[in-house]
C-alpha cells in the first residue's frame, strides 16, 4: 500500500527533524503540537480562535465521538470536518487509551475490548476493525490503530502480552483499513468521508527497551503511514521516558512521521524533539488553562494566587498572544475567582499560543542549529519536579 | 451643571427616536442594546468577540465589582476600562437592583441599604453617596443613581414611599456627583478615572401612572444627563409594562436619552423603542445562550431538542453571525449536551448578534419609516406567552 501521507524532512539536527507532513486537508509543519478537541471542540475556544493561533492540526477522541453524538450520525452530517467546522488536518485517536482508563468498566479479549459507556452504562465492544470503521466514518486525516494500553508499572510478562496483542490488532486494523480504502461507499459499508485518510501504527512495550524494539520492528513490518509511541507519560520517571523515546524513535523509519502520544510539558516537547519526535498531543495546555495555570517563558504561573491581585502586567511580558496583549494578571485572576467562562477562554488562548510558539521556536532551532540552547532554557524554566500536574 | 453627555436625535418616527449619544469613550448609535458584563466580562465571550459583533457599549454591575475585586482595586489598576480591556463606552448600574434582590439579606433606611455580601456574608452599607464614589472609582462613562427597587406587586403606599425615597436619594447622589466631578483626585477622595462621566437618574413608581409622573417630574427637576425607567420587567403583565413605558417616556425630556433598565425580549425592544426608549440592557440573550435557547427570525429555538440531532442547518438561515455561518444545529446541540464551554460561546455570539442586529433594524426602521412592519414581525415571532424565561 503506498503511503497516504507525504512526509518530507527538510532539516536534520542530531536526532531532531524539521519537516512537512501533507494530509488530505493540508500541510502540517513539523515538529508540531496537536491541541486536543476531545468531543469535537477544543475546550473553551472556537475554531476561529484556533485558526488565529496558527493551529495546523487538532485531535478528536474516537471513544467520545463514537458514544456521543455517534460516528454514523457524524458521517450522515458530512464527516467530522464538516460537523465541527474545522477544515484543516484532523487526527483521531483510537479510543484505546480512554477505554483502558475505564479500569473496572472494561474487559479485554483477543477479539477486542468490552466496555461500559461512562455516559449511560451501555455495553460496547471495540475491535481493531470497528475502530477503523468508526474513524472512516468520522473521516479524519490520520486514524490511529486500536492498541492495548497497560498501566505503569507493569511486569515484563504483562507488558509483553499487551505489546503482542497490540501487534496482532495492528495487523487486523491495517487489513481492515486497506479493505475500507479500496471499497466504494455503500449502504452496508462505512461511509468514508476523507478518501486520503492515513493510518498510524502504535508502538507499545511499557518501559522495556527489548519490548519496544520488538514492537517497533513488527509494527514497521506491517507498514503504516506513520508511527506513534504509546504507553508513555503514564507515571514512569521522566528520565526513563526520555530514554524509551530516544531508543524507540531511533528504530522507526526516517521517512515517516513519529508521534509521541499524550505528551507533555513544554520541556518534554523540546527534549523529545531532540530525540526524534515529530508530533505531540496533550491536554496539559488546555486543562491547566481552565485551572488557572499559565505557561510562561519564566515557568508556570498560578493566576489564582493573591500576589497577582493588583499585578497590572500580562501573564508573560514577552508574549504576543491576544490575552497578553490586552489583559493583566489582576484581571485574569479576577475572572478565575469570579468563575467567568471568559477567563477559561483567555487562559486557553494564552497556553495554546505558548505551546504553538514553543513548536515554532523548536522548528527554528532545528533549522538554525540552536535547539540545544532552547533545551537549556526550557529545562531551566520547567524543571522536572514542577512538571506533574 | 451642563450635560456631560452629548445626545443628538437625528430622526423621529412617532415616539421612536434615532440618535447618537456621545460619551467620554465614544459614540453610541441609539436606540441601542447594552450587553451585560456583570463582573467585568460578558459571559462566555471575549472583548474582541464583542468588538467583532459591533457592540458599542456594555454594562458592568457596581454591586458585584464593589464586592469583588473591589472598586478601589480597580481604580488602582487604572479604572474599569483599563482593567477589562474594554475601551468603548461603559455603563455601570447602581447596584440597587442586586441589593434589593437579596431580600432577607438587606435592610433599607433613609440613609441607605445595609446588606450582607452573597460571597462571604460580610456587612455593607450602600448610600447614594457611596454608590457615586464607587462608580467614580470604576470610571464608567455612565453612572446610575442608587434607587429603591420594590417587588411586584406593591401597594400604592409602598410604591409611593419607595419612589419618594428614590427621589431623595437621587438629590443626594446628584449633589455628591457634582462634588466629585468638581474635585481633583486626592488621597482622601475617590479617584476619578473618567473625567467625562455622565450620571443618569432613575424613575420609579411601580405600575402606578400617577407615581411615575411625580417621579419623572421630580427627577427631572434635579436634572440628570439621562433618565432611566426602573422597576419594570419584574413580573407585571406585559401590556401594563408597555403602558407605563409609554406614559413615562412621554414625560421625559426630548433632548436626553431614555433608558429602560433590565428589559427585555426581542419584541420588547421593538415595542419600547416605538414608545420612546433609546437604551436597553438585559441578561436574556447571554443567559438564554448558556441554556441553549437561541433567538432567531422565526422565534426561539431550543438547541437541546432531539429534533436538531441531525439538522445540518444553522440556527437561523438568514443570520450572518459567525456561529450561523459555520455551525449546524446538530453541532451546537452536541456541544450543549457534551457540556462544552465552546457551545456557550457560540450560542452567546449568535444571541448577541441577534439582539444587536435587531437594534440595527430598529434604527433603520425609524429612519425609513418601517418600524411598524418590524413591530408586526417581532410580535408574530416572539408572542407574549413565549417571552417569559
Interface residues (C-beta under 8 A of the other chain):
Chain A: X39 X40 X41 X42 X43 X44 X45 X46 X47 X48 X64 X68 X69 X73 X76 X77 X78 X83 X84 X85 X309 X310 X312 X322 X326 X327 X328 X330 X331 X334 X335 X337 X338 X340 X341 X342 X343 X344 X345 X346
Chain B: X39 X40 X41 X42 X43 X44 X45 X46 X47 X48 X64 X68 X69 X73 X76 X77 X78 X83 X84 X85 X309 X310 X312 X322 X326 X327 X328 X330 X331 X333 X334 X335 X337 X338 X340 X341 X342 X343 X344 X345 X346
